Amino acid sequence: MFRTNDLILLLVVFSSMAAGILWPLFGVWFQAFPVYMVMCLLFLSYLFITPEDLWDTVKISTKTIFYLTLLKMVALPVGIYFLFRVVLPDYAMAALLLTGVSTGVVAPFISSLVKANTPLVLVMVIITSPLTPLTLPCLVKLVSSQSIDIPFAEMIKMLGLVIFIPIMAVEVLRRVAPVIPAKIIRRRYPVSLAIFAVINLGVFSRYSNFLLQHPATLLTATLVGLALAGLYIVAVIPFFGKLPVADQLAAVISFGNMNNVLVIVFAAKFFGPLEPTVAAMYLIPFFGLILPLRAYRKWRLG
């Protein structure tokens, strides 16, 4: 089920969220760092990905990857946004951001736990990451129309810098000092914990007053995250129902294990407190998806 390291991660994430909310004066010291911390986190994750991983899988599953990317980056985010506009309008933008952001760099690890098609998940990470700076701001602008003032160009610039600089840094490091990536990978876990803590302290101290005055928001945000995870399973598996079970699981993971940390920072910069709060609370279904996906695999394969 969960490893000890996963439980430690959840403890660090939620304790740092609580610290940011309860002691905002302490969190103020970290408010300038979340964007840079996400870049560091992506840098650590891209160390595991090579261009060869992309081409080998693309040759095998070109059609599946095309439809999966179209559904991931355009169709489902818009559909879920308008669904939430009807049932829970205050959380519609949060649902759009989480659904439309790139597949998370931790997704291949989750895929290995449920015996999904991990190379397919890895390809989705590589393809959706550079697409996000283009597609996500366009989706936000499309659905929001003229109701709010959104700095479209600034959103593209911010996402582009956050995603592409770590990719380029990894490639440069591999060529200049190829022995260093392995050394960094060995220390990835404690460094990642520190990064998560700094991000949450910086983001949630900014919204401390709001969250203390509206404690039910945390519960609602958690329920929204759980609902989104359920929607991904219900929407994605039937769409790819003719594929092997491993590919179906990979499709759900590509949606359900998205880059929610990037959404936390992105939403904190351009939106109000609800969007980053939902993105943070999504960590619960992020890991919780392992259970229904394992059950589905057992049911299908016997």
TORKOL-4160 file (C-alpha; in steps of 0.2 Angstrom, whole numbers, padded with zeros to 4 digits, m for minus):
302
<pt num="1" X="0000" Y="0000" Z="0000"/>
<pt num="2" X="0010" Y="0015" Z="0006"/>
<pt num="3" X="0028" Y="0015" Z="0010"/>
<pt num="4" X="0035" Y="0024" Z="0025"/>
<pt num="5" X="0043" Y="0037" Z="0014"/>
<pt num="6" X="0026" Y="0041" Z="0007"/>
<pt num="7" X="0018" Y="0043" Z="0024"/>
<pt num="8" X="0033" Y="0054" Z="0029"/>
<pt num="9" X="0030" Y="0065" Z="0013"/>
<pt num="10" X="0012" Y="0067" Z="0018"/>
<pt num="11" X="0016" Y="0072" Z="0036"/>
<pt num="12" X="0029" Y="0085" Z="0030"/>
<pt num="13" X="0016" Y="0092" Z="0017"/>
<pt num="14" X="0002" Y="0094" Z="0029"/>
<pt num="15" X="0012" Y="0100" Z="0044"/>
<pt num="16" X="0020" Y="0113" Z="0033"/>
<pt num="17" X="0003" Y="0118" Z="0027"/>
<pt num="18" X="m0003" Y="0120" Z="0045"/>
<pt num="19" X="0012" Y="0129" Z="0050"/>
<pt num="20" X="0009" Y="0142" Z="0036"/>
<pt num="21" X="m0009" Y="0144" Z="0041"/>
<pt num="22" X="m0006" Y="0145" Z="0060"/>
<pt num="23" X="0010" Y="0155" Z="0060"/>
<pt num="24" X="0010" Y="0166" Z="0045"/>
<pt num="25" X="0023" Y="0178" Z="0051"/>
<pt num="26" X="0035" Y="0164" Z="0050"/>
<pt num="27" X="0029" Y="0159" Z="0033"/>
<pt num="28" X="0032" Y="0176" Z="0026"/>
<pt num="29" X="0050" Y="0172" Z="0025"/>
<pt num="30" X="0047" Y="0159" Z="0012"/>
<pt num="31" X="0034" Y="0168" Z="0001"/>
<pt num="32" X="0047" Y="0173" Z="m0012"/>
<pt num="33" X="0053" Y="0155" Z="m0015"/>
<pt num="34" X="0039" Y="0144" Z="m0021"/>
<pt num="35" X="0042" Y="0147" Z="m0039"/>
<pt num="36" X="0060" Y="0143" Z="m0038"/>
<pt num="37" X="0056" Y="0128" Z="m0027"/>
<pt num="38" X="0045" Y="0120" Z="m0040"/>
<pt num="39" X="0059" Y="0123" Z="m0053"/>
<pt num="40" X="0071" Y="0113" Z="m0041"/>
<pt num="41" X="0058" Y="0099" Z="m0039"/>
<pt num="42" X="0055" Y="0098" Z="m0058"/>
<pt num="43" X="0074" Y="0097" Z="m0060"/>
<pt num="44" X="0076" Y="0083" Z="m0048"/>
<pt num="45" X="0062" Y="0073" Z="m0057"/>
<pt num="46" X="0068" Y="0076" Z="m0075"/>
<pt num="47" X="0084" Y="0068" Z="m0070"/>
<pt num="48" X="0075" Y="0051" Z="m0072"/>
<pt num="49" X="0069" Y="0055" Z="m0089"/>
<pt num="50" X="0079" Y="0053" Z="m0105"/>
<pt num="51" X="0075" Y="0057" Z="m0124"/>
<pt num="52" X="0077" Y="0039" Z="m0128"/>
<pt num="53" X="0062" Y="0034" Z="m0116"/>
<pt num="54" X="0051" Y="0045" Z="m0127"/>
<pt num="55" X="0055" Y="0039" Z="m0144"/>
<pt num="56" X="0054" Y="0020" Z="m0140"/>
<pt num="57" X="0036" Y="0022" Z="m0133"/>
<pt num="58" X="0030" Y="0034" Z="m0146"/>
<pt num="59" X="0034" Y="0022" Z="m0160"/>
<pt num="60" X="0023" Y="0008" Z="m0152"/>
<pt num="61" X="0008" Y="0018" Z="m0146"/>
<pt num="62" X="0007" Y="0034" Z="m0157"/>
<pt num="63" X="m0012" Y="0034" Z="m0159"/>
<pt num="64" X="m0015" Y="0031" Z="m0141"/>
<pt num="65" X="m0003" Y="0045" Z="m0136"/>
<pt num="66" X="m0012" Y="0057" Z="m0148"/>
<pt num="67" X="m0029" Y="0054" Z="m0141"/>
<pt num="68" X="m0023" Y="0053" Z="m0123"/>
<pt num="69" X="m0015" Y="0070" Z="m0125"/>
<pt num="70" X="m0030" Y="0078" Z="m0133"/>
<pt num="71" X="m0041" Y="0072" Z="m0119"/>
<pt num="72" X="m0029" Y="0077" Z="m0106"/>
<pt num="73" X="m0024" Y="0094" Z="m0112"/>
<pt num="74" X="m0041" Y="0100" Z="m0119"/>
<pt num="75" X="m0057" Y="0090" Z="m0119"/>
<pt num="76" X="m0058" Y="0084" Z="m0101"/>
<pt num="77" X="m0052" Y="0100" Z="m0093"/>
<pt num="78" X="m0066" Y="0110" Z="m0102"/>
<pt num="79" X="m0079" Y="0097" Z="m0098"/>
<pt num="80" X="m0075" Y="0096" Z="m0080"/>
<pt num="81" X="m0074" Y="0115" Z="m0079"/>
<pt num="82" X="m0092" Y="0116" Z="m0085"/>
<pt num="83" X="m0098" Y="0102" Z="m0074"/>
<pt num="84" X="m0091" Y="0111" Z="m0059"/>
<pt num="85" X="m0099" Y="0127" Z="m0065"/>
<pt num="86" X="m0116" Y="0118" Z="m0063"/>
<pt num="87" X="m0113" Y="0109" Z="m0047"/>
<pt num="88" X="m0100" Y="0119" Z="m0037"/>
<pt num="89" X="m0095" Y="0135" Z="m0047"/>
<pt num="90" X="m0083" Y="0142" Z="m0034"/>
<pt num="91" X="m0072" Y="0127" Z="m0037"/>
<pt num="92" X="m0073" Y="0126" Z="m0056"/>
<pt num="93" X="m0057" Y="0135" Z="m0060"/>
<pt num="94" X="m0048" Y="0124" Z="m0047"/>
<pt num="95" X="m0055" Y="0109" Z="m0056"/>
<pt num="96" X="m0049" Y="0116" Z="m0073"/>
<pt num="97" X="m0031" Y="0119" Z="m0067"/>
<pt num="98" X="m0029" Y="0102" Z="m0060"/>
<pt num="99" X="m0036" Y="0093" Z="m0074"/>
<pt num="100" X="m0027" Y="0103" Z="m0088"/>
<pt num="101" X="m0010" Y="0103" Z="m0080"/>
<pt num="102" X="0004" Y="0092" Z="m0086"/>
<pt num="103" X="0006" Y="0074" Z="m0080"/>
<pt num="104" X="0016" Y="0074" Z="m0064"/>
<pt num="105" X="0034" Y="0069" Z="m0064"/>
<pt num="106" X="0030" Y="0057" Z="m0049"/>
<pt num="107" X="0017" Y="0048" Z="m0060"/>
<pt num="108" X="0029" Y="0034" Z="m0067"/>
<pt num="109" X="0033" Y="0029" Z="m0049"/>
<pt num="110" X="0014" Y="0027" Z="m0046"/>
<pt num="111" X="0012" Y="0018" Z="m0062"/>
<pt num="112" X="0025" Y="0005" Z="m0056"/>
<pt num="113" X="0016" Y="0002" Z="m0040"/>
<pt num="114" X="0000" Y="m0003" Z="m0049"/>
<pt num="115" X="0009" Y="m0012" Z="m0064"/>
<pt num="116" X="0002" Y="0000" Z="m0077"/>
<pt num="117" X="0011" Y="0004" Z="m0093"/>
<pt num="118" X="0025" Y="0015" Z="m0086"/>
<pt num="119" X="0033" Y="0019" Z="m0102"/>
<pt num="120" X="0017" Y="0026" Z="m0108"/>
<pt num="121" X="0015" Y="0037" Z="m0092"/>
<pt num="122" X="0033" Y="0043" Z="m0095"/>
<pt num="123" X="0029" Y="0048" Z="m0112"/>
<pt num="124" X="0014" Y="0058" Z="m0106"/>
<pt num="125" X="0025" Y="0067" Z="m0093"/>
<pt num="126" X="0037" Y="0072" Z="m0107"/>
<pt num="127" X="0024" Y="0077" Z="m0120"/>
<pt num="128" X="0012" Y="0087" Z="m0108"/>
<pt num="129" X="0026" Y="0096" Z="m0099"/>
<pt num="130" X="0031" Y="0108" Z="m0113"/>
<pt num="131" X="0012" Y="0109" Z="m0119"/>
<pt num="132" X="0006" Y="0116" Z="m0102"/>
<pt num="133" X="0013" Y="0134" Z="m0104"/>
<pt num="134" X="0003" Y="0135" Z="m0120"/>
<pt num="135" X="m0013" Y="0125" Z="m0117"/>
<pt num="136" X="m0017" Y="0129" Z="m0099"/>
<pt num="137" X="m0017" Y="0148" Z="m0101"/>
<pt num="138" X="m0027" Y="0146" Z="m0117"/>
<pt num="139" X="m0040" Y="0136" Z="m0107"/>
<pt num="140" X="m0041" Y="0148" Z="m0093"/>
<pt num="141" X="m0043" Y="0163" Z="m0105"/>
<pt num="142" X="m0056" Y="0153" Z="m0115"/>
<pt num="143" X="m0068" Y="0148" Z="m0101"/>
<pt num="144" X="m0066" Y="0164" Z="m0090"/>
<pt num="145" X="m0070" Y="0175" Z="m0105"/>
<pt num="146" X="m0070" Y="0193" Z="m0099"/>
<pt num="147" X="m0076" Y="0190" Z="m0082"/>
<pt num="148" X="m0059" Y="0191" Z="m0074"/>
<pt num="149" X="m0043" Y="0200" Z="m0079"/>
<pt num="150" X="m0030" Y="0187" Z="m0082"/>
<pt num="151" X="m0013" Y="0191" Z="m0088"/>
<pt num="152" X="m0012" Y="0179" Z="m0102"/>
<pt num="153" X="0006" Y="0183" Z="m0108"/>
<pt num="154" X="0013" Y="0183" Z="m0090"/>
<pt num="155" X="0005" Y="0165" Z="m0087"/>
<pt num="156" X="0014" Y="0158" Z="m0102"/>
<pt num="157" X="0030" Y="0166" Z="m0097"/>
<pt num="158" X="0029" Y="0160" Z="m0079"/>
<pt num="159" X="0025" Y="0142" Z="m0084"/>
<pt num="160" X="0038" Y="0142" Z="m0098"/>
<pt num="161" X="0052" Y="0147" Z="m0086"/>
<pt num="162" X="0046" Y="0135" Z="m0073"/>
<pt num="163" X="0046" Y="0120" Z="m0085"/>
<pt num="164" X="0059" Y="0123" Z="m0098"/>
<pt num="165" X="0073" Y="0130" Z="m0087"/>
<pt num="166" X="0074" Y="0113" Z="m0077"/>
<pt num="167" X="0074" Y="0103" Z="m0093"/>
<pt num="168" X="0088" Y="0113" Z="m0100"/>
<pt num="169" X="0098" Y="0112" Z="m0084"/>
<pt num="170" X="0097" Y="0093" Z="m0083"/>
<pt num="171" X="0102" Y="0091" Z="m0101"/>
<pt num="172" X="0117" Y="0103" Z="m0098"/>
<pt num="173" X="0122" Y="0094" Z="m0083"/>
<pt num="174" X="0122" Y="0077" Z="m0091"/>
<pt num="175" X="0134" Y="0084" Z="m0104"/>
<pt num="176" X="0145" Y="0094" Z="m0093"/>
<pt num="177" X="0146" Y="0083" Z="m0078"/>
<pt num="178" X="0138" Y="0066" Z="m0081"/>
<pt num="179" X="0143" Y="0059" Z="m0064"/>
<pt num="180" X="0133" Y="0072" Z="m0054"/>
<pt num="181" X="0115" Y="0067" Z="m0058"/>
<pt num="182" X="0117" Y="0050" Z="m0050"/>
<pt num="183" X="0124" Y="0059" Z="m0034"/>
<pt num="184" X="0109" Y="0071" Z="m0034"/>
<pt num="185" X="0097" Y="0057" Z="m0036"/>
<pt num="186" X="0103" Y="0048" Z="m0021"/>
<pt num="187" X="0099" Y="0063" Z="m0010"/>
<pt num="188" X="0083" Y="0067" Z="m0019"/>
<pt num="189" X="0071" Y="0062" Z="m0005"/>
<pt num="190" X="0076" Y="0073" Z="0009"/>
<pt num="191" X="0079" Y="0088" Z="m0003"/>
<pt num="192" X="0061" Y="0085" Z="m0010"/>
<pt num="193" X="0054" Y="0085" Z="0008"/>
<pt num="194" X="0062" Y="0102" Z="0011"/>
<pt num="195" X="0056" Y="0109" Z="m0006"/>
<pt num="196" X="0038" Y="0104" Z="m0002"/>
<pt num="197" X="0039" Y="0112" Z="0016"/>
<pt num="198" X="0046" Y="0129" Z="0009"/>
<pt num="199" X="0032" Y="0129" Z="m0005"/>
<pt num="200" X="0018" Y="0126" Z="0007"/>
<pt num="201" X="0025" Y="0138" Z="0020"/>
<pt num="202" X="0026" Y="0152" Z="0007"/>
<pt num="203" X="0009" Y="0149" Z="m0001"/>
<pt num="204" X="m0002" Y="0145" Z="0014"/>
<pt num="205" X="0005" Y="0159" Z="0025"/>
<pt num="206" X="m0002" Y="0171" Z="0011"/>
<pt num="207" X="m0019" Y="0164" Z="0014"/>
<pt num="208" X="m0019" Y="0162" Z="0032"/>
<pt num="209" X="m0032" Y="0174" Z="0037"/>
<pt num="210" X="m0044" Y="0167" Z="0024"/>
<pt num="211" X="m0042" Y="0149" Z="0029"/>
<pt num="212" X="m0043" Y="0153" Z="0048"/>
<pt num="213" X="m0059" Y="0162" Z="0044"/>
<pt num="214" X="m0066" Y="0148" Z="0033"/>
<pt num="215" X="m0060" Y="0131" Z="0040"/>
<pt num="216" X="m0073" Y="0122" Z="0031"/>
<pt num="217" X="m0064" Y="0126" Z="0015"/>
<pt num="218" X="m0050" Y="0113" Z="0019"/>
<pt num="219" X="m0063" Y="0100" Z="0020"/>
<pt num="220" X="m0072" Y="0105" Z="0004"/>
<pt num="221" X="m0056" Y="0106" Z="m0005"/>
<pt num="222" X="m0052" Y="0088" Z="0000"/>
<pt num="223" X="m0069" Y="0082" Z="m0006"/>
<pt num="224" X="m0067" Y="0091" Z="m0022"/>
<pt num="225" X="m0050" Y="0083" Z="m0025"/>
<pt num="226" X="m0058" Y="0066" Z="m0021"/>
<pt num="227" X="m0072" Y="0069" Z="m0033"/>
<pt num="228" X="m0060" Y="0074" Z="m0047"/>
<pt num="229" X="m0050" Y="0058" Z="m0044"/>
<pt num="230" X="m0066" Y="0048" Z="m0046"/>
<pt num="231" X="m0071" Y="0058" Z="m0062"/>
<pt num="232" X="m0054" Y="0053" Z="m0070"/>
<pt num="233" X="m0057" Y="0035" Z="m0067"/>
<pt num="234" X="m0075" Y="0036" Z="m0073"/>
<pt num="235" X="m0071" Y="0046" Z="m0088"/>
<pt num="236" X="m0055" Y="0039" Z="m0094"/>
<pt num="237" X="m0056" Y="0020" Z="m0092"/>
<pt num="238" X="m0072" Y="0018" Z="m0103"/>
<pt num="239" X="m0064" Y="0030" Z="m0116"/>
<pt num="240" X="m0049" Y="0018" Z="m0118"/>
<pt num="241" X="m0059" Y="0002" Z="m0113"/>
<pt num="242" X="m0052" Y="m0008" Z="m0128"/>
<pt num="243" X="m0034" Y="m0006" Z="m0123"/>
<pt num="244" X="m0025" Y="m0018" Z="m0112"/>
<pt num="245" X="m0028" Y="m0016" Z="m0094"/>
<pt num="246" X="m0010" Y="m0009" Z="m0091"/>
<pt num="247" X="m0013" Y="0004" Z="m0104"/>
<pt num="248" X="m0030" Y="0009" Z="m0096"/>
<pt num="249" X="m0022" Y="0011" Z="m0079"/>
<pt num="250" X="m0008" Y="0021" Z="m0087"/>
<pt num="251" X="m0021" Y="0033" Z="m0094"/>
<pt num="252" X="m0030" Y="0036" Z="m0077"/>
<pt num="253" X="m0013" Y="0039" Z="m0069"/>
<pt num="254" X="m0008" Y="0052" Z="m0083"/>
<pt num="255" X="m0024" Y="0061" Z="m0077"/>
<pt num="256" X="m0025" Y="0058" Z="m0059"/>
<pt num="257" X="m0007" Y="0060" Z="m0055"/>
<pt num="258" X="m0005" Y="0077" Z="m0062"/>
<pt num="259" X="0008" Y="0090" Z="m0057"/>
<pt num="260" X="m0002" Y="0097" Z="m0043"/>
<pt num="261" X="0013" Y="0106" Z="m0035"/>
<pt num="262" X="0015" Y="0117" Z="m0051"/>
<pt num="263" X="m0004" Y="0121" Z="m0049"/>
<pt num="264" X="m0001" Y="0126" Z="m0031"/>
<pt num="265" X="0012" Y="0139" Z="m0036"/>
<pt num="266" X="0003" Y="0144" Z="m0052"/>
<pt num="267" X="m0014" Y="0147" Z="m0044"/>
<pt num="268" X="m0006" Y="0156" Z="m0029"/>
<pt num="269" X="0001" Y="0169" Z="m0041"/>
<pt num="270" X="m0014" Y="0172" Z="m0053"/>
<pt num="271" X="m0029" Y="0166" Z="m0042"/>
<pt num="272" X="m0037" Y="0167" Z="m0025"/>
<pt num="273" X="m0035" Y="0155" Z="m0010"/>
<pt num="274" X="m0047" Y="0141" Z="m0016"/>
<pt num="275" X="m0037" Y="0135" Z="m0031"/>
<pt num="276" X="m0020" Y="0132" Z="m0022"/>
<pt num="277" X="m0029" Y="0125" Z="m0007"/>
<pt num="278" X="m0038" Y="0112" Z="m0018"/>
<pt num="279" X="m0022" Y="0108" Z="m0027"/>
<pt num="280" X="m0013" Y="0105" Z="m0011"/>
<pt num="281" X="m0027" Y="0094" Z="m0003"/>
<pt num="282" X="m0026" Y="0084" Z="m0019"/>
<pt num="283" X="m0011" Y="0075" Z="m0012"/>
<pt num="284" X="m0023" Y="0064" Z="m0003"/>
<pt num="285" X="m0031" Y="0056" Z="m0019"/>
<pt num="286" X="m0015" Y="0058" Z="m0028"/>
<pt num="287" X="m0008" Y="0044" Z="m0017"/>
<pt num="288" X="m0025" Y="0036" Z="m0014"/>
<pt num="289" X="m0028" Y="0032" Z="m0032"/>
<pt num="290" X="m0017" Y="0017" Z="m0030"/>
<pt num="291" X="m0030" Y="0008" Z="m0020"/>
<pt num="292" X="m0045" Y="0008" Z="m0033"/>
<pt num="293" X="m0032" Y="0006" Z="m0048"/>
<pt num="294" X="m0025" Y="m0010" Z="m0040"/>
<pt num="295" X="m0043" Y="m0016" Z="m0036"/>
<pt num="296" X="m0048" Y="m0013" Z="m0055"/>
<pt num="297" X="m0033" Y="m0022" Z="m0061"/>
<pt num="298" X="m0037" Y="m0037" Z="m0050"/>
<pt num="299" X="m0055" Y="m0037" Z="m0055"/>
<pt num="300" X="m0051" Y="m0037" Z="m0074"/>
<pt num="301" X="m0037" Y="m0049" Z="m0073"/>
<pt num="302" X="m0043" Y="m0061" Z="m0060"/>
